[in-house]
Amino acid sequence: MKMKTLAVAAVLALSAASASAVNVFNLGDITASGALFASPGYASAANIDDTWIFSLTGSNNFAAQIARNFSTANGSINGFAATISGGSLVGSHALTLGSTDTSQELTYGALLGTGSYSLKVTGLSQRVNTRYTFNLDVTPVPEPETYGMLLAGMGVLAFVARRRKPV
């Protein structure tokens, strides 16, 4: 009898652990391409606890958009939230939540430096196969050396134009 009870308890413990499992996804270096992904599907009333890890090289203008579109109110994600941390950031920064009758959107934008970053998305799904999508846009910021080369090139062009004799 005790073995049956232990077996049932073990199965229940494993199923509870899998229902609230933390998903970690490593996107690698997204400096050149950014990222566009969809989350895995979640069961109804499942905890969403995803961490998306990525890295950047150099200084970049960074914009994040995480969205959930739905047709009925019970299609939303309760407590839909996200934070970003790591790299050149000091502490964690919350993404801003915007909502309508049919969508939820988390957004963030900043100048980020070289480093590894972590984007953590949390919430509670309301329907079977709940998913969210996200888009990470990266635009490299020119280094000071780039501006120096541009100014030097313009100076050479001005010098050459000034030395030309009118015909």
Residue pairs with C-beta under 8 A, 6 or more apart in sequence:
19 43
19 46
19 47
20 46
20 47
20 49
21 49
22 49
22 50
22 51
23 39
23 40
23 49
23 50
23 51
24 50
24 51
24 53
25 37
25 50
25 51
25 52
25 53
26 53
26 54
27 35
27 37
27 52
27 53
27 54
27 136
28 54
28 55
29 54
29 55
29 56
29 57
30 54
30 55
30 56
30 136
30 138
31 55
31 56
31 57
31 58
31 60
31 138
31 140
32 138
33 138
34 135
34 136
34 137
34 138
35 52
35 54
35 134
35 135
35 136
36 133
36 134
36 135
36 136
37 52
37 133
37 134
38 131
38 132
38 133
38 134
39 48
39 50
39 121
39 131
39 132
39 133
39 134
40 131
41 128
41 129
41 130
41 131
42 48
42 125
42 129
42 130
42 131
43 125
43 128
43 129
44 125
44 126
44 127
44 128
44 130
45 124
45 125
45 126
46 124
46 125
46 130
47 122
47 123
47 124
48 77
48 121
48 122
48 123
48 124
48 125
48 130
48 132
49 120
49 121
49 122
50 120
50 121
50 122
51 118
51 119
51 120
51 121
52 118
52 119
52 120
52 121
52 134
53 116
53 117
53 118
53 119
54 116
54 117
54 119
54 136
55 87
55 115
55 116
55 117
56 62
56 87
56 112
56 113
56 114
56 115
56 117
56 138
57 114
58 113
58 114
58 140
58 141
58 143
59 111
59 112
59 113
59 114
59 140
59 141
59 143
60 111
60 112
60 113
60 138
60 139
60 140
60 141
61 109
61 111
61 138
61 139
61 140
61 141
62 108
62 109
62 110
62 111
62 112
62 136
62 137
62 138
63 107
63 108
63 109
63 136
63 137
64 82
64 84
64 95
64 106
64 107
64 108
64 109
64 119
64 134
64 135
64 136
64 137
65 105
65 106
65 107
65 134
65 135
65 137
66 82
66 95
66 105
66 106
66 107
66 121
66 132
66 133
66 134
67 103
67 104
67 105
67 106
67 132
67 133
67 134
68 75
68 76
68 77
68 80
68 103
68 104
68 105
68 130
68 131
68 132
68 133
69 102
69 103
70 76
70 102
70 103
70 104
70 127
71 102
73 101
74 126
74 127
75 126
75 127
75 130
76 99
76 104
76 126
77 104
77 123
77 124
77 125
77 126
77 130
77 132
78 123
78 124
78 126
79 122
79 123
79 124
80 97
80 104
80 106
80 122
80 123
80 132
81 94
81 95
81 97
81 106
81 121
81 122
81 123
82 94
82 95
82 106
82 108
82 119
82 120
82 121
82 122
83 92
83 93
83 94
83 95
83 119
83 120
84 92
84 93
84 95
84 108
84 117
84 118
84 119
84 120
85 91
85 92
85 93
85 117
85 118
85 120
86 115
86 116
86 117
86 118
87 112
87 113
87 114
87 115
87 116
87 117
88 112
88 113
88 114
88 115
89 110
89 112
89 117
93 108
93 110
95 106
95 107
95 108
96 106
96 107
96 108
97 104
97 105
97 106
98 104
98 105
98 106
98 107
99 105
106 121
111 141
119 134
119 136
121 132
121 134
